[in-house]
Amino acid sequence: MKNIIIGTAGHVDHGKTLLIKALSGIDTDRLAEEKKRGITIELGFAHIPNDDGYNIGVIDVPGHEKFIKNMLAGIGGIDFVIFVVAADEGIMPQTREHFEILQSLGIDDGIIAVTKTDMVEEDWLEMLLEEVKDYFKDSFLEGKPIIPVSAKTGDNIDVLKAEIIRKCARETKRSEEPELFRLPVDRVFSMQGFGTVVTGTLIEGSCSVGDEVCIFPAGHKAKIRGVQVHGNDVESALAGQRTAINLSGVKKEDIDRGDVLAAPNAVASTNMIDVSLKVFRSSDRAILNNSRVHIYAGSKEALCKVILLDRDALGAGETCYAQLRLEEPMALKRGDRFIVRFYSPIITIGGGQVLDAVPDKHKRNRSDVLNSLGTLETGTLAEIAEQKASQRRFVKTRNLALELGILSSTAEAIVADGCKSGTLVKLADGSVLSSTKLDRLKTGVENIITTYHEQNPLQDGIPKQELLSKLRENFGIEDEKLLSALVTKLMEASVISDKGKNIALAGFTVEHTEEHEALKAELSELYRKAGIELVRNEDVFAGRDKNTLAAMLAELAEEGIIRKLDQQYFISAEGWETAVNAAMSFGADFTLAEYRDKLDTSRKYAELLLAALDRAGYTRFNGKTRTPLVAR
């Protein structure tokens, strides 16, 4: 069955609840206070029986201005609205407020029901119908059916129901993929023998008994124990259904109205959002920069500070980009609609749409920030993905799916297309970069290594760890896998080359002068003559240029002419071979003194050589003696 959710809207006491009862047979006022006062305080729910294959749920929202926040909790997930205007009163204050709220929430279809026709004369009704028609001009309700009805007499109820059925045939944009499952919680309670139960309108995706879910923004994990739709036990619930979900693994106290029950990674828990913000045309007040306001999204209400990004005040009918800095976390995603009300007095002033649920903190009056928000608002998914992949933060495909509010498979397809066209690049660790960001990183790496080459012309490259340290410092990259993947990508692109322990610019070679070659020959001969009589580095370096000497020693070691014993000593290849052979010549464990005598050297040098042999795995120290191992 196709699932449809209808909402009601209109001024208090204009007959919304009686109209729903006439359509469904269900009285949605369930609280004693509602019965006593004759007005709806909490959300009410019903379903309209039909033979056309539709599962039609109706949300009865409060009309009284004191209960606007409850109205906002239910109206956001609807397919279309039944907008109620009473024939005896016409357009009233909450008529206007509800209408502007609906427009801000992106509702784009509806039916206008003029109720209480039994209470007015025919001439009055005709005049009122014209007034209603004029009021809704230039809006999403212009040209929509206007049906005069009486819940008391039943007049035209069948006509209204037929129009509802006709509208149910319209295409719904909701996805039913489990990965996108999202249900804003508007009630939470415990039932003896069942445990924690939450209710809400399933606005996206689907869920089934046994699914693992999360409660956002806190991130508590739970498991779906049972599902009901319109009071009936079912295995699964789909987008567009009023749903009650029995949860295990979580306490009632861990969930609040306003939380979102969702699939893992379906929404972001955030303290800051980038938005497109509009003030209602009817407003007699403006939103000033740094204003503190109430924000309503889904079933959640919170306080936030409004940072207007291109002006100091936003007046009636105006729209601009803003950053809302929330005083408590909310669970949101790109594309979500919201309403704002003044902090004091609490009156509804405007609303808008979330453009980015996980933004960086912005400075005001920055053209680059405004341009990027323009892309987020009107760009294609591919353009938004490229923009996300060009920012300072590094993202992976799963992050893109969350930040764009799409399926992971859709994000993967966008990345694959971007890599094919050359606008995106995917690293070995899964990070996705725009080609422009990779170019910036490439330039930064080239500058780091060029500087090192200039300062150390006789080194074949910058030590890998030093390069990685500078990348962390310059680009804020802490992830070791990401650093390694970036270096690998630049090697594959022939930007840099691997020199073993060092990294050089591609094509870089050390250029020696005759003096350098002469120094290398001198050092080689020095160590050859020394044999196992070790020469300290500080003695070799005495009175000479340390950088040049270090470079020449490194080259000799790379060529296998000498070997580094430790931080203080090198030894010739021939001297090392002598030291190894002397240790291997012992058929059993031997002492330091025996080794010293075998080499006919000092105790100090013998001790240094044996320590190096231990590290190299030729010998094993047993406390007093050493065991010769298999020669390496």
Salt bridges, closest charged atoms under 4 A:
ASP27 OD2 - LYS35 NZ 2.42
GLU33 OE2 - ARG37 NH1 2.80
GLU42 OE1 - ARG257 NH1 3.26
ASP79 OD2 - ARG174 NH1 2.77
GLU89 OE1 - HIS14 NE2 2.83
GLU97 OE2 - ARG341 NH2 3.87
ASP108 OD1 - ARG170 NH1 3.38
ASP109 OD1 - LYS144 NZ 3.39
ASP109 OD1 - LYS167 NZ 2.85
ASP109 OD2 - ARG170 NH1 3.04
ASP134 OD1 - LYS137 NZ 3.86
GLU163 OE2 - ARG166 NH2 2.43
ASP186 OD2 - ARG242 NH1 2.94
GLU204 OE1 - ARG182 NH2 3.15
GLU204 OE1 - LYS333 NZ 3.21
ASP274 OD2 - HIS362 NE2 2.65
GLU301 OE1 - LYS69 NZ 3.80
GLU301 OE2 - HIS294 ND1 3.08
ASP310 OD1 - ARG311 NE 2.92
ASP312 OD1 - ARG364 NH2 3.00
GLU318 OE1 - ARG311 NH1 3.70
GLU327 OE2 - ARG292 NE 2.57
GLU328 OE1 - LYS300 NZ 2.81
ASP336 OD2 - ARG182 NH1 2.84
ASP356 OD2 - LYS388 NZ 2.69
ASP360 OD1 - ARG393 NE 3.33
ASP368 OD2 - ARG366 NH2 2.85
GLU403 OE1 - LYS388 NZ 2.80
GLU403 OE2 - ARG393 NH1 3.37
ASP429 OD2 - LYS396 NZ 3.47
GLU480 OE2 - ARG472 NH2 2.54
GLU492 OE1 - LYS489 NZ 3.77
ASP498 OD1 - LYS464 NZ 3.32
GLU517 OE2 - HIS512 ND1 2.83
GLU522 OE2 - ARG544 NH2 2.67
GLU525 OE2 - ARG528 NH2 2.49
GLU538 OE2 - ARG536 NH2 3.16
ASP539 OD2 - ARG536 NE 3.43
GLU555 OE2 - HIS512 NE2 2.65
GLU555 OE1 - LYS520 NZ 3.24
GLU559 OE2 - LYS520 NZ 2.74
ASP597 OD1 - ARG596 NE 3.14
ASP614 OD2 - ARG626 NH2 2.84
